[in-house]
Amino acid sequence: MPPKPSRRAGAARNQRSSPERGPAAAPRLDIGEAEFVALCDALKASESVRDRAWRTYESLAAAGGALAYNKKKKETWGVCIFIVAIDLDEMTFTFTELLKSISISVCTFFQFLKEVDVNMDTVSTKVDSTVSRLKKKYDVLLALYHKFERTCGLIYLEQPSSEISAELSSVLVLKNYWITFLLAKGKVLQMEDDLVISFQLLLCVLDYFIKLSPPAMLKEPYKSAVTAVTVNGSARTPRRGQNRNTRTSKQIDTDTKVIEILCKEHDCNLDEVKNVYFSSFIPFLSSIGIVASKGLPEVEVLLKQYEEMYLKNKDIDARLFLDHDETLQPDVIACSQLERTPLKNNPDEEFNHILPQTPVRAAMNNIQQLIMILNSATDKPSDTLIMYFNNCTVNPMESILKRVESLDSIFKKKFAEAVGPGCAEIGSQRYKLGVRLYYRVMESMLKSEEVRLSVQNFSKLLNDNMFHKSLLACAVEVIMATYSRNASQSDGTSAETDLSFPWILNVFDLKAFDFYKVIESFIKAEPSLTREMIKHLERCEHQIMESLAWQSGSPLFDLIKQSKEREGQTDQPEPTSSFNVPFQHNHTAADLYLSPVRPPLSATSTPEAQPGVTPQTQKPQKSTSLSLFYKKVYLLAYLRLRTLFSRLLSDHPDLEPLIWTLFQHTLQNEYELMRDRHLDQIMMCSMYGICKVKNVDLRFKIIVSAYKELPNANQETFKRVLIREEQYDSIIVFYNLVFMQKLKTNILQYASSRPPTLSPIPHIPRSPYQFSNSPRRVPAGNNIYISPLKSPYKFSDGFQSPTKMTPRSRILVSIGEPFGTSEKFQKINQMVCNSDGQLKRSAEVSPAPKPLKRLRFDIEGQDEADGSKHLPQESKFQQKLAEMTSTRTRMQKQKLNHGNDTSASEEK
């Protein structure tokens, strides 16, 4: 069917946008183009953006079928304009203006953009990066605004006295607060996705405004705190705008009663918030012309300054949160993550009995647990460490202290560059926590080495610069990851920020391969690490194995070269014969950092009994660190391949060993293909190559579509692959120009009558790490799990105090739905009662349990015989909970006394 004639606006646009192409090259028009032109006009899009956006839309319609986008034509146009404007650096509109123009929310836009990206070249990595930044900023703003609304509801009276309400409406108060915070956040923080510092800054804004508020507007305990200051200080005269506060700047700056209450209510470290207040918030007030003694300017003045900042950044207009604007409303899943608290049974109950596990609350809890762990540690070597230092042939203490001091200065500078100029002291605080953890883990490592080797002289290890830099970097990374939790991390997974790994490697000038050597020993040496943090360090290890260790300049390539020269080309970093052997090793960081022994000229014979040191030999020793690295790489590679294979080729099980053989062969013999590339790129090319030679129809587009759904998949992995020096293209181009050219002969062998010998499938072990915080299942299969007690103390007033629990919160159970009726509790009681007999029988005779994603609850003999006494009025359910708690406590004591042998490891 020929295209319909265009409307006048469409014809005029065609004449303006495509004069050089002539009549034959004019785009095919339909009745909808006039609306496209109107949208472009509304967004003030340039000629080049209009033309390329329309052609992008046409290519999308052709690829997915014109009907596929007819129902969402305007949204598709908006996405195309957005993509092109970013690629051409011609953003003439803000992100919010775009959302308003096409009547779509932030969440829906991101989801639609993902659906539109049907081809690998539709959305560039530049657009991906911009979208990622926008999404993280939105997640932080959404979490903070929800927290802001709830907090203000706890601070201010809903209906204060008529005199006060006439002067200061709650709407005006909220607006003034929120706009001030947005201004502060935008001016103080360069890295706007930092949830923790942003929330601490919000507390500073709240503190400032509360102290400017008439006591009659406030609820307790804020009313008493402000009244006390008013009595002891100058009198208040509630007036509109600038004149409602008459206290001096000194009084506002030095009074800490309100900020102490805010920190206590939100489990924030008071010293950290004070640091943010004086190093960042007060300078911000000065920078926008606000003098503390005169209060804040009118809302209109703040709005004007924010408007300028928003239009400059061209992103999200966060003022619209105040209006609950539809463009900023979260989707259903996001809403479910914000509120996880069971509904109240009694509407008259106090609201704050159970605190919701919002992103902000989760972040504060993580930090609180970390501070609890490090409360007993110091930022100086302990007496035990000093003893180890003194036992060394060369005492390392002076060099250790100098290194810690010099890296402190470097870290503060880099932190301020990344987060904001006024945040250097915040960085210093975090670094000091890292130093505490560094000394704590070092001491634990040395104690373990002493037991393992029966020696106390660790001179070589403790004088190894790379070991110390890596250990300190790992400790600081744990701190940074705890504080850098992103607002969207509801599942505890890692979300990248500007300070995310491998940022710390650049700060400390460390090679990723050297850093990897300390990770496993670090985890085993610090039993207090949370499951989330162990997972984070494992993810860091995976990043190293999949790409970072393969970057140019990595010591890995020299070790591989030495390994092949050691016994000629037949030598392998890790022989395939070891694949079927269970993956077990007892190497420690000491072994890895002191291995391999350098060539004979640098190897020295010494009477010291050192871990990893061998007598002088004629040839370099085989590298323990390289061997272990390759074992882990092979394991990771196969697990990735198996996951992708199960999604794409489950109907062709015979292909898996062929693909794995090609994959493994490439890593072992053509390792240069990994230089500045990614493990997953080789995996996808291996899969495509084998399918091609075996005549199995599997297009790269399908492989990439399945790969995008894998955990931790990155768009850049398949969109931007190194072809040759400083030239990048898609993974398809890499396959045709590089991979196939290098491995063509090998790949064709799989189609011959004499294919290559198949590589053994690696033995899949359980994770080497213990997850002490994992839920453990009560036997008998009733899906009842016990979680070890998390955060049993609240950090307040500088010391640990037991968490206060109400009678209701002590027996609170969440089953994923709101409940409160007696029938549901009776069902739980019945479940527990029915399991009693099964528990006893299963303890006596039961088949070997199948591997589970969660750790099973470990029992010995029977589950309930622990001597616990119960009150006669307690329900069966309460008794069972008490028994479970007692059992859990016993297990935790056993773990402290006998190590981690009482619980099974979780599968990786």
RONUKOL-794841 format. One line per field, with one value per residue (C-alpha): residue number from 0; x, y, z. Coordinates in steps of 0.5 Angstrom, whole numbers, plus 500, padded with zeros to 3 digits. Each point is the difference from the previous one (the first is absolute). Layout:
// RONUKOL-794841
nr = c(NUM;...) $
X = c(X;...) $
Y = c(Y;...) $
Z = c(Z;...) $
END
This chain:
// RONUKOL-794841
nr = c(0;1;2;3;4;5;6;7;8;9;10;11;12;13;14;15;16;17;18;19;20;21;22;23;24;25;26;27;28;29;30;31;32;33;34;35;36;37;38;39;40;41;42;43;44;45;46;47;48;49;50;51;52;53;54;55;56;57;58;59;60;61;62;63;64;65;66;67;68;69;70;71;72;73;74;75;76;77;78;79;80;81;82;83;84;85;86;87;88;89;90;91;92;93;94;95;96;97;98;99;100;101;102;103;104;105;106;107;108;109;110;111;112;113;114;115;116;117;118;119;120;121;122;123;124;125;126;127;128;129;130;131;132;133;134;135;136;137;138;139;140;141;142;143;144;145;146;147;148;149;150;151;152;153;154;155;156;157;158;159;160;161;162;163;164;165;166;167;168;169;170;171;172;173;174;175;176;177;178;179;180;181;182;183;184;185;186;187;188;189;190;191;192;193;194;195;196;197;198;199;200;201;202;203;204;205;206;207;208;209;210;211;212;213;214;215;216;217;218;219;220;221;222;223;224;225;226;227;228;229;230;231;232;233;234;235;236;237;238;239;240;241;242;243;244;245;246;247;248;249;250;251;252;253;254;255;256;257;258;259;260;261;262;263;264;265;266;267;268;269;270;271;272;273;274;275;276;277;278;279;280;281;282;283;284;285;286;287;288;289;290;291;292;293;294;295;296;297;298;299;300;301;302;303;304;305;306;307;308;309;310;311;312;313;314;315;316;317;318;319;320;321;322;323;324;325;326;327;328;329;330;331;332;333;334;335;336;337;338;339;340;341;342;343;344;345;346;347;348;349;350;351;352;353;354;355;356;357;358;359;360;361;362;363;364;365;366;367;368;369;370;371;372;373;374;375;376;377;378;379;380;381;382;383;384;385;386;387;388;389;390;391;392;393;394;395;396;397;398;399;400;401;402;403;404;405;406;407;408;409;410;411;412;413;414;415;416;417;418;419;420;421;422;423;424;425;426;427;428;429;430;431;432;433;434;435;436;437;438;439;440;441;442;443;444;445;446;447;448;449;450;451;452;453;454;455;456;457;458;459;460;461;462;463;464;465;466;467;468;469;470;471;472;473;474;475;476;477;478;479;480;481;482;483;484;485;486;487;488;489;490;491;492;493;494;495;496;497;498;499;500;501;502;503;504;505;506;507;508;509;510;511;512;513;514;515;516;517;518;519;520;521;522;523;524;525;526;527;528;529;530;531;532;533;534;535;536;537;538;539;540;541;542;543;544;545;546;547;548;549;550;551;552;553;554;555;556;557;558;559;560;561;562;563;564;565;566;567;568;569;570;571;572;573;574;575;576;577;578;579;580;581;582;583;584;585;586;587;588;589;590;591;592;593;594;595;596;597;598;599;600;601;602;603;604;605;606;607;608;609;610;611;612;613;614;615;616;617;618;619;620;621;622;623;624;625;626;627;628;629;630;631;632;633;634;635;636;637;638;639;640;641;642;643;644;645;646;647;648;649;650;651;652;653;654;655;656;657;658;659;660;661;662;663;664;665;666;667;668;669;670;671;672;673;674;675;676;677;678;679;680;681;682;683;684;685;686;687;688;689;690;691;692;693;694;695;696;697;698;699;700;701;702;703;704;705;706;707;708;709;710;711;712;713;714;715;716;717;718;719;720;721;722;723;724;725;726;727;728;729;730;731;732;733;734;735;736;737;738;739;740;741;742;743;744;745;746;747;748;749;750;751;752;753;754;755;756;757;758;759;760;761;762;763;764;765;766;767;768;769;770;771;772;773;774;775;776;777;778;779;780;781;782;783;784;785;786;787;788;789;790;791;792;793;794;795;796;797;798;799;800;801;802;803;804;805;806;807;808;809;810;811;812;813;814;815;816;817;818;819;820;821;822;823;824;825;826;827;828;829;830;831;832;833;834;835;836;837;838;839;840;841;842;843;844;845;846;847;848;849;850;851;852;853;854;855;856;857;858;859;860;861;862;863;864;865;866;867;868;869;870;871;872;873;874;875;876;877;878;879;880;881;882;883;884;885;886;887;888;889;890;891;892;893;894;895;896;897;898;899;900;901;902;903;904;905;906;907) $
X = c(500;503;501;495;501;503;497;503;504;503;501;504;504;502;502;504;504;502;501;507;497;495;493;502;503;494;498;493;495;494;494;504;506;497;499;508;501;496;504;506;498;498;507;503;504;505;500;505;496;494;502;504;495;495;504;502;492;499;506;496;494;503;504;494;494;496;495;504;501;493;497;506;502;501;504;504;502;502;504;503;501;503;505;503;500;505;504;501;501;494;495;496;495;500;498;494;498;500;496;495;499;499;496;504;503;508;499;496;505;506;496;498;507;502;494;502;507;499;507;506;502;493;502;508;504;500;492;501;504;496;494;503;502;493;497;505;498;493;500;504;495;494;503;502;493;496;505;499;492;500;505;497;493;504;503;494;493;495;495;504;497;496;505;506;496;498;507;503;496;503;501;504;505;500;502;505;503;500;503;505;503;500;504;505;500;501;506;503;500;503;499;492;499;503;494;503;504;493;496;505;499;493;501;504;494;495;504;501;492;498;504;497;493;495;500;492;501;504;499;504;506;502;495;504;507;498;496;506;505;495;499;508;501;497;492;497;495;496;500;499;506;507;498;497;507;504;505;507;504;505;494;497;507;502;493;500;494;495;506;501;492;500;506;498;493;503;506;505;507;500;507;499;494;504;505;495;497;506;504;495;493;503;504;494;496;505;501;493;500;496;503;498;497;495;497;499;497;493;498;500;508;502;495;504;507;497;497;507;503;495;500;508;500;494;497;495;496;500;495;494;501;496;494;501;500;498;507;504;495;504;497;497;506;504;494;500;508;498;495;502;496;494;494;498;494;498;499;501;507;506;503;507;500;503;505;499;506;501;506;502;499;503;507;500;499;506;504;498;502;507;501;498;505;506;498;505;506;505;503;507;503;498;505;499;502;506;502;500;504;505;501;502;507;499;495;494;497;503;498;493;498;503;497;493;501;502;494;496;502;499;493;497;502;497;494;499;501;495;494;501;506;497;500;507;499;494;505;505;495;499;507;501;495;503;507;497;497;507;504;494;500;508;500;495;504;507;497;497;507;503;496;501;507;502;505;499;505;497;505;499;493;499;505;497;497;495;497;499;497;495;498;499;496;496;498;498;496;496;499;498;495;497;499;499;493;496;493;498;503;494;503;507;504;505;498;505;502;506;503;499;505;505;501;504;505;501;501;505;503;499;500;493;504;504;494;496;506;497;492;499;505;497;493;502;504;494;494;496;499;493;497;499;507;503;496;503;507;498;497;507;504;495;501;508;499;496;503;505;505;501;501;506;506;497;506;495;503;507;498;497;506;505;495;501;507;501;500;499;493;497;499;494;498;495;499;493;502;498;493;497;503;496;502;504;506;503;504;500;502;507;501;497;504;507;498;503;508;503;506;506;504;494;499;504;501;498;499;494;493;496;494;500;508;504;508;503;499;503;493;494;495;493;496;495;496;499;498;495;497;499;497;495;499;499;494;497;500;497;494;499;500;495;495;500;500;494;496;502;502;496;498;507;504;505;502;502;507;502;499;503;506;501;499;505;505;500;501;506;503;498;500;502;493;498;505;495;494;495;499;493;502;504;494;495;505;501;493;498;506;498;493;502;504;495;495;496;496;502;501;504;494;497;506;501;492;501;507;497;495;506;502;505;500;502;498;507;502;497;499;508;505;507;502;507;503;496;494;494;494;494;501;498;506;505;497;501;507;503;498;498;507;504;496;497;504;498;493;500;502;494;496;505;500;506;498;505;500;495;502;497;495;502;498;495;501;496;502;507;497;495;494;499;493;497;493;500;495;496;500;493;499;495;504;502;506;504;505;505;499;502;502;498;503;498;506;498;503;507;499;496;493;495;495;493;495;493;496;497;506;503;496;499;500;500;497;500;493;496;497;497;495;500;499;506;504;496;503;507;499;497;506;505;496;500;507;502;499;504;505;502;499;504;506;500;500;499;503;506;497;500;504;496;501;499;504;496;499;506;497;504;495;494;498;496;504;503;498;496;494;494;494;494;496;504;498;503;502;504;503;502;503;504;502;503;503;504;502;503;503;504;502;503;504;502;502;504;504;501;500;495;500;492;497;500;503;495;500;503) $
Y = c(500;507;505;505;507;504;506;507;500;493;502;507;496;495;506;503;493;497;505;497;493;502;498;492;500;503;496;496;504;498;504;499;504;507;498;498;507;503;496;502;507;499;498;505;494;502;498;495;497;500;497;494;499;499;495;496;499;498;495;497;500;496;495;499;501;506;498;498;508;503;499;504;504;507;496;497;507;503;494;501;507;499;495;504;507;496;497;507;504;504;500;506;497;497;493;502;505;493;496;506;500;493;499;494;499;499;492;499;504;496;493;503;502;493;497;504;498;494;501;501;506;504;502;502;499;508;500;494;504;506;495;497;507;502;494;500;507;499;494;504;506;495;497;506;504;494;500;508;500;494;504;507;496;498;507;505;500;499;505;505;506;505;505;496;497;506;503;493;495;493;500;506;497;494;504;504;494;496;505;502;493;499;507;497;493;503;505;496;493;499;492;501;493;499;498;501;507;502;498;503;506;500;499;506;504;497;502;507;501;497;505;506;497;502;495;500;497;494;493;497;499;506;505;499;501;506;503;498;504;506;501;499;505;505;501;497;505;496;504;498;499;503;504;494;498;505;495;501;496;497;498;496;497;498;497;493;497;500;496;495;499;499;495;496;499;498;496;505;501;507;502;498;505;505;500;501;505;504;498;501;502;507;502;498;505;505;499;502;506;497;503;495;506;503;493;498;504;499;494;504;501;493;498;505;497;493;501;503;493;496;503;499;493;498;494;499;506;497;506;496;495;505;500;492;501;494;500;499;494;494;493;495;496;506;502;493;501;507;497;493;501;495;504;502;496;506;507;503;496;505;501;499;493;497;504;499;497;505;501;506;495;494;505;503;492;498;506;499;492;502;506;494;496;505;503;496;501;506;503;498;493;496;498;493;503;503;494;497;506;499;493;502;500;506;504;503;504;507;498;498;506;505;496;501;507;502;496;504;506;497;497;507;504;494;500;507;500;495;502;508;505;500;493;499;499;495;496;500;497;494;499;500;495;496;500;497;494;500;499;495;496;500;497;495;498;499;496;495;500;499;494;497;501;500;506;507;503;503;505;499;500;506;504;499;506;497;496;506;504;495;498;508;501;494;502;507;497;497;506;504;494;501;507;500;496;503;501;495;494;497;493;501;500;505;506;504;507;505;497;493;494;501;507;498;497;507;503;496;498;493;495;496;493;502;502;493;497;502;500;493;500;507;496;494;505;504;496;506;502;500;495;507;502;493;500;507;497;494;505;504;493;498;507;499;493;502;507;504;495;499;508;502;501;494;496;494;500;500;494;496;501;498;494;498;501;496;493;502;501;494;503;503;505;494;493;498;494;503;502;494;501;503;508;500;503;503;506;506;507;499;494;505;506;496;496;499;500;505;497;498;506;503;494;499;495;502;496;504;495;504;498;499;501;494;499;503;496;500;501;505;496;499;506;498;507;498;493;502;506;495;495;506;503;493;499;507;499;493;502;506;496;495;505;503;493;498;506;499;493;496;496;498;498;497;507;502;496;502;507;499;497;506;505;497;499;507;502;495;501;506;505;506;500;502;506;506;496;496;493;500;503;493;496;503;499;493;498;504;496;493;501;503;494;495;503;502;507;505;507;505;504;494;499;507;501;494;502;507;496;497;503;506;500;506;503;503;492;499;507;502;495;501;499;503;505;506;497;497;497;495;493;498;504;497;493;501;504;497;494;496;502;497;494;498;494;497;502;496;494;499;499;494;493;501;506;502;497;502;504;497;504;503;498;505;501;503;507;501;505;499;504;501;505;495;497;493;495;496;493;497;504;505;506;503;503;503;506;502;506;506;507;498;507;507;505;506;505;497;493;494;499;494;501;502;495;500;494;500;501;494;495;504;495;502;495;505;502;505;496;500;495;495;495;501;499;494;497;502;496;494;500;500;495;495;501;497;493;501;504;494;495;504;500;493;497;504;500;505;507;503;506;506;507;502;497;494;501;496;495;495;494;504;507;502;497;506;501;506;501;503;504;496;506;500;498;494;505;504;494;498;507;499;493;503;506;496;495;506;503;493;499;507;498;494;504;505;494;495;504;500;492;500;503;497;505;503;499;505) $
Z = c(500;498;506;501;498;506;503;499;506;498;493;502;505;494;496;506;502;494;494;498;499;495;499;499;507;504;505;499;504;503;504;507;498;501;507;500;498;505;505;498;500;507;502;496;496;495;493;500;506;497;493;504;505;494;497;506;501;493;501;507;496;495;504;505;495;499;504;506;502;497;507;503;495;504;505;495;496;507;501;493;502;506;498;494;504;505;494;497;506;498;506;500;505;507;501;504;494;496;505;500;492;499;507;503;506;502;501;494;496;502;499;493;498;502;495;495;500;495;497;503;496;502;506;501;506;501;501;504;505;500;501;506;503;500;503;506;501;499;505;505;500;500;507;503;498;503;506;501;500;505;504;500;502;506;502;498;503;495;503;504;503;496;501;497;495;497;499;498;496;500;493;500;505;496;494;503;503;494;495;505;500;493;499;505;497;493;502;506;496;493;501;501;501;507;504;507;499;497;506;505;496;501;507;500;496;505;506;498;498;507;504;496;501;506;505;499;494;502;503;505;501;496;503;507;496;497;506;504;496;499;508;501;494;496;500;493;497;494;494;493;495;502;507;504;503;504;503;498;495;506;504;494;498;507;502;499;504;494;495;506;500;492;500;506;497;493;503;497;502;504;498;493;499;504;495;494;504;501;494;495;502;503;494;496;504;499;492;499;504;506;507;506;504;495;499;493;494;497;496;493;501;501;494;496;502;499;493;498;502;497;493;500;502;495;505;505;503;507;502;497;506;504;495;500;492;496;496;507;502;501;497;504;502;502;505;503;501;504;505;503;507;501;501;507;503;504;497;507;501;500;493;501;504;493;496;493;496;495;496;505;506;497;498;507;503;496;503;507;499;497;506;505;497;500;507;504;494;500;494;503;500;506;505;497;493;503;503;493;497;506;498;493;497;497;505;495;505;497;493;502;503;495;494;504;501;493;497;505;496;493;502;503;494;495;504;500;493;499;505;501;502;507;501;502;507;499;496;505;505;495;499;508;500;495;504;506;496;496;507;503;494;499;507;499;494;504;505;495;497;506;502;493;499;508;498;503;495;494;498;493;500;504;496;494;497;495;506;504;495;498;507;502;493;501;507;498;494;505;504;493;498;506;500;492;500;495;501;495;504;503;499;503;493;498;496;497;502;498;506;499;499;496;502;506;496;496;507;503;493;500;495;500;500;506;504;498;504;507;499;502;506;502;500;504;505;502;502;502;492;498;495;496;500;499;494;498;501;495;495;500;499;494;497;501;497;494;498;504;501;492;499;497;505;505;503;498;493;502;505;494;496;505;501;493;500;506;497;492;497;503;507;501;506;502;497;498;504;506;498;503;507;505;500;507;502;506;497;504;498;503;495;494;501;501;494;495;503;495;495;504;500;505;504;506;505;507;506;502;499;496;496;493;500;497;499;494;494;493;497;502;504;498;502;505;499;493;501;504;496;494;504;502;493;497;506;499;492;500;505;496;493;504;502;493;496;505;497;493;498;505;494;498;506;495;499;507;500;493;502;507;496;495;506;504;495;498;507;501;493;497;506;497;497;507;500;502;499;504;501;498;493;499;503;495;494;502;500;494;496;502;499;493;498;503;496;506;498;506;498;504;501;504;504;502;502;504;503;502;505;504;506;500;492;498;493;498;500;494;497;501;498;499;492;500;503;502;496;503;497;501;502;493;497;505;498;493;500;506;503;494;496;506;502;493;499;507;499;494;503;504;493;498;502;505;504;506;506;505;506;507;503;506;507;503;507;506;501;504;504;507;500;507;499;495;502;502;499;506;497;499;493;503;497;507;500;506;498;505;504;496;503;507;503;498;499;504;505;498;503;499;503;499;495;503;498;502;502;493;496;504;497;493;494;493;495;494;501;505;505;507;501;505;495;496;507;501;493;502;507;496;495;506;504;494;499;507;499;493;503;505;494;495;505;501;493;494;493;498;499;493;499;502;498;507;506;504;507;503;506;504;502;502;499;506;506;502;507;499;505;497;504;500;497;494;493;496;495;506;503;493;499;506;499;493;503;505;495;496;506;501;493;500;507;496;494;505;503;495;493;495;499;503;494;492;495;495;493;496) $
END
